[in-house]
């Protein structure tokens, strides 16, 4: 698989290592769903990355919240493969 074809979920994607991975994936042509509790950072990163990025407010300590976020990410990106 080429990174340009990636449709990736990134937990903690609004900052730090998750942000760096998201930036690299989008720069290579892939799409990302950023799952994070930090709405301000998530919105700012999506504004920078553009249409290939989606922020989904997610508390990863909640299984139900993660299940809902994964479903939303799949809809937003047309599937998930990373």
MDAnalysis code that builds the backbone (N, CA, C; Angstrom):
import MDAnalysis as mda
import numpy as np

u = mda.Universe.empty(246, n_residues=82, atom_resindex=np.repeat(np.arange(82), 3), trajectory=True)
u.add_TopologyAttr("name", ["N", "CA", "C"] * 82)
u.add_TopologyAttr("resid", np.arange(1, 83))
u.add_TopologyAttr("resname", ["UNK", "UNK", "UNK", "UNK", "UNK", "UNK", "UNK", "UNK", "UNK", "UNK", "UNK", "UNK", "UNK", "UNK", "UNK", "UNK", "UNK", "UNK", "UNK", "UNK", "UNK", "UNK", "UNK", "UNK", "UNK", "UNK", "UNK", "UNK", "UNK", "UNK", "UNK", "UNK", "UNK", "UNK", "UNK", "UNK", "UNK", "UNK", "UNK", "UNK", "UNK", "UNK", "UNK", "UNK", "UNK", "UNK", "UNK", "UNK", "UNK", "UNK", "UNK", "UNK", "UNK", "UNK", "UNK", "UNK", "UNK", "UNK", "UNK", "UNK", "UNK", "UNK", "UNK", "UNK", "UNK", "UNK", "UNK", "UNK", "UNK", "UNK", "UNK", "UNK", "UNK", "UNK", "UNK", "UNK", "UNK", "UNK", "UNK", "UNK", "UNK", "UNK"])
u.atoms.positions = np.array([
    [0.838, -1.180, 0.000],
    [0.000, 0.000, 0.000],
    [0.885, 1.246, 0.000],
    [0.498, 2.195, -0.759],
    [1.167, 3.496, -0.817],
    [0.551, 4.424, 0.233],
    [1.357, 5.280, 0.828],
    [0.837, 6.239, 1.816],
    [-0.224, 7.128, 1.181],
    [-0.097, 7.421, -0.083],
    [-1.092, 8.271, -0.750],
    [-2.477, 7.634, -0.745],
    [-2.543, 6.333, -0.536],
    [-3.821, 5.626, -0.490],
    [-4.322, 5.402, 0.934],
    [-3.566, 5.889, 1.922],
    [-3.921, 5.643, 3.323],
    [-5.175, 6.400, 3.730],
    [-5.993, 5.721, 4.505],
    [-7.136, 6.315, 5.197],
    [-6.951, 5.884, 6.644],
    [-6.264, 6.736, 7.412],
    [-5.747, 6.348, 8.726],
    [-6.480, 7.008, 9.879],
    [-6.686, 6.234, 10.923],
    [-7.140, 6.763, 12.208],
    [-5.894, 7.010, 13.040],
    [-5.813, 8.195, 13.636],
    [-4.674, 8.521, 14.484],
    [-5.189, 8.951, 15.858],
    [-5.005, 8.084, 16.820],
    [-5.377, 8.379, 18.201],
    [-4.368, 9.366, 18.770],
    [-4.854, 10.403, 19.445],
    [-3.954, 11.439, 19.935],
    [-3.389, 12.263, 18.791],
    [-4.146, 12.364, 17.715],
    [-3.655, 12.970, 16.484],
    [-3.586, 14.481, 16.461],
    [-4.053, 15.150, 17.509],
    [-4.083, 16.612, 17.483],
    [-2.782, 17.255, 17.953],
    [-1.859, 16.451, 18.482],
    [-0.602, 17.032, 18.970],
    [0.485, 15.964, 19.027],
    [1.699, 16.413, 19.249],
    [2.824, 15.510, 19.459],
    [3.087, 14.564, 18.300],
    [3.403, 13.314, 18.655],
    [3.727, 12.297, 17.653],
    [2.549, 12.039, 16.710],
    [1.334, 12.023, 17.239],
    [0.159, 11.830, 16.388],
    [0.028, 12.919, 15.341],
    [0.275, 14.146, 15.754],
    [0.230, 15.270, 14.813],
    [1.291, 15.104, 13.734],
    [2.494, 14.722, 14.131],
    [3.583, 14.544, 13.164],
    [3.232, 13.460, 12.146],
    [2.651, 12.361, 12.612],
    [2.248, 11.284, 11.698],
    [1.160, 11.788, 10.755],
    [0.178, 12.503, 11.303],
    [-0.904, 13.044, 10.474],
    [-0.360, 13.964, 9.390],
    [0.561, 14.832, 9.758],
    [1.153, 15.752, 8.782],
    [1.866, 14.986, 7.676],
    [2.606, 13.939, 8.043],
    [3.319, 13.144, 7.037],
    [2.357, 12.401, 6.111],
    [1.321, 11.805, 6.681],
    [0.352, 11.061, 5.866],
    [-0.349, 11.999, 4.878],
    [-0.801, 13.139, 5.358],
    [-1.490, 14.087, 4.480],
    [-0.523, 14.645, 3.431],
    [0.706, 14.941, 3.814],
    [1.695, 15.447, 2.851],
    [1.954, 14.443, 1.737],
    [1.832, 13.145, 2.055],
    [2.045, 12.098, 1.050],
    [0.785, 11.807, 0.231],
    [-0.315, 12.483, 0.561],
    [-1.544, 12.313, -0.207],
    [-2.606, 11.471, 0.449],
    [-2.355, 10.979, 1.662],
    [-3.339, 10.173, 2.374],
    [-4.337, 11.029, 3.134],
    [-5.286, 10.357, 3.757],
    [-6.305, 11.016, 4.568],
    [-6.199, 10.526, 6.003],
    [-6.566, 11.407, 6.950],
    [-6.475, 11.052, 8.364],
    [-7.730, 11.468, 9.114],
    [-8.054, 10.672, 10.120],
    [-9.070, 11.038, 11.100],
    [-8.331, 11.183, 12.422],
    [-8.379, 12.370, 12.987],
    [-7.677, 12.686, 14.221],
    [-8.611, 12.462, 15.399],
    [-8.356, 11.444, 16.191],
    [-9.165, 11.159, 17.374],
    [-8.437, 11.718, 18.576],
    [-9.056, 12.684, 19.251],
    [-8.388, 13.366, 20.353],
    [-9.434, 14.070, 21.219],
    [-9.066, 14.374, 22.455],
    [-9.964, 15.123, 23.337],
    [-9.750, 16.627, 23.214],
    [-8.670, 17.051, 22.603],
    [-8.345, 18.467, 22.507],
    [-8.974, 19.069, 21.252],
    [-10.185, 19.583, 21.407],
    [-10.932, 20.110, 20.264],
    [-10.252, 21.309, 19.629],
    [-9.671, 22.185, 20.440],
    [-9.020, 23.379, 19.899],
    [-7.829, 23.000, 19.022],
    [-6.981, 22.108, 19.518],
    [-5.825, 21.673, 18.735],
    [-6.263, 20.885, 17.506],
    [-7.292, 20.050, 17.653],
    [-7.795, 19.279, 16.520],
    [-8.320, 20.164, 15.412],
    [-9.104, 21.181, 15.780],
    [-9.659, 22.099, 14.780],
    [-8.543, 22.894, 14.096],
    [-7.550, 23.312, 14.863],
    [-6.443, 24.076, 14.288],
    [-5.647, 23.225, 13.302],
    [-5.421, 21.959, 13.648],
    [-4.665, 21.087, 12.757],
    [-5.446, 20.786, 11.483],
    [-6.738, 20.548, 11.600],
    [-7.567, 20.311, 10.410],
    [-7.555, 21.547, 9.514],
    [-7.599, 22.726, 10.111],
    [-7.552, 23.961, 9.316],
    [-6.249, 24.040, 8.529],
    [-5.157, 23.571, 9.117],
    [-3.861, 23.580, 8.431],
    [-3.743, 22.483, 7.388],
    [-4.269, 21.285, 7.707],
    [-4.087, 20.137, 6.812],
    [-5.086, 20.109, 5.659],
    [-6.239, 20.697, 5.841],
    [-7.219, 20.770, 4.761],
    [-8.184, 19.595, 4.718],
    [-8.736, 19.370, 3.544],
    [-9.848, 18.433, 3.377],
    [-9.468, 16.966, 3.575],
    [-8.208, 16.658, 3.629],
    [-7.781, 15.267, 3.841],
    [-7.713, 14.916, 5.324],
    [-8.113, 15.862, 6.194],
    [-8.083, 15.630, 7.632],
    [-9.452, 15.894, 8.239],
    [-9.814, 15.072, 9.208],
    [-11.056, 15.216, 9.960],
    [-10.729, 15.081, 11.436],
    [-11.288, 15.969, 12.248],
    [-11.129, 15.854, 13.698],
    [-12.389, 15.232, 14.279],
    [-12.210, 14.255, 15.160],
    [-13.341, 13.620, 15.839],
    [-13.036, 13.624, 17.331],
    [-13.824, 14.382, 18.088],
    [-13.642, 14.438, 19.539],
    [-13.859, 13.043, 20.113],
    [-12.827, 12.508, 20.780],
    [-12.889, 11.123, 21.257],
    [-12.154, 10.970, 22.569],
    [-12.824, 10.397, 23.546],
    [-12.193, 10.003, 24.806],
    [-11.869, 8.520, 24.676],
    [-10.605, 8.205, 24.460],
    [-10.229, 6.819, 24.183],
    [-10.347, 5.909, 25.402],
    [-10.697, 6.463, 26.558],
    [-10.944, 5.617, 27.728],
    [-12.355, 5.036, 27.701],
    [-13.164, 5.468, 26.737],
    [-14.539, 4.989, 26.594],
    [-14.663, 4.125, 25.343],
    [-14.931, 2.842, 25.526],
    [-15.063, 1.948, 24.380],
    [-16.182, 2.390, 23.449],
    [-17.284, 2.846, 24.009],
    [-18.400, 3.304, 23.182],
    [-18.010, 4.532, 22.361],
    [-17.248, 5.436, 22.963],
    [-16.808, 6.638, 22.240],
    [-15.866, 6.259, 21.101],
    [-14.983, 5.304, 21.340],
    [-14.065, 4.864, 20.295],
    [-14.821, 4.175, 19.168],
    [-15.763, 3.311, 19.511],
    [-16.575, 2.648, 18.481],
    [-17.286, 3.671, 17.602],
    [-17.878, 4.690, 18.229],
    [-18.594, 5.727, 17.482],
    [-17.625, 6.526, 16.609],
    [-16.448, 6.833, 17.141],
    [-15.458, 7.602, 16.390],
    [-14.944, 6.832, 15.179],
    [-14.722, 5.535, 15.348],
    [-14.256, 4.704, 14.228],
    [-15.315, 4.673, 13.127],
    [-16.567, 4.532, 13.502],
    [-17.648, 4.536, 12.511],
    [-17.714, 5.878, 11.792],
    [-17.573, 6.966, 12.545],
    [-17.603, 8.304, 11.940],
    [-16.411, 8.494, 11.011],
    [-15.247, 8.027, 11.422],
    [-14.044, 8.147, 10.580],
    [-14.207, 7.369, 9.285],
    [-14.753, 6.173, 9.376],
    [-14.971, 5.359, 8.179],
    [-15.903, 6.067, 7.201],
    [-16.950, 6.678, 7.723],
    [-17.878, 7.420, 6.856],
    [-17.176, 8.629, 6.225],
    [-16.396, 9.352, 7.019],
    [-15.745, 10.580, 6.547],
    [-14.706, 10.304, 5.470],
    [-14.005, 9.168, 5.602],
    [-12.910, 8.877, 4.666],
    [-13.257, 7.826, 3.616],
    [-14.452, 7.306, 3.663],
    [-14.812, 6.254, 2.711],
    [-14.152, 4.926, 3.033],
    [-13.918, 4.694, 4.304],
    [-13.286, 3.451, 4.757],
    [-12.032, 3.737, 5.551],
    [-11.478, 2.699, 6.124],
    [-10.242, 2.786, 6.911],
    [-9.335, 1.652, 6.472],
    [-8.071, 1.964, 6.238],
    [-7.138, 0.891, 5.895],
    [-5.828, 0.971, 6.681],
    [-5.750, 1.909, 7.589],
    [-4.582, 2.017, 8.485],
    [-5.087, 2.329, 9.874],
])
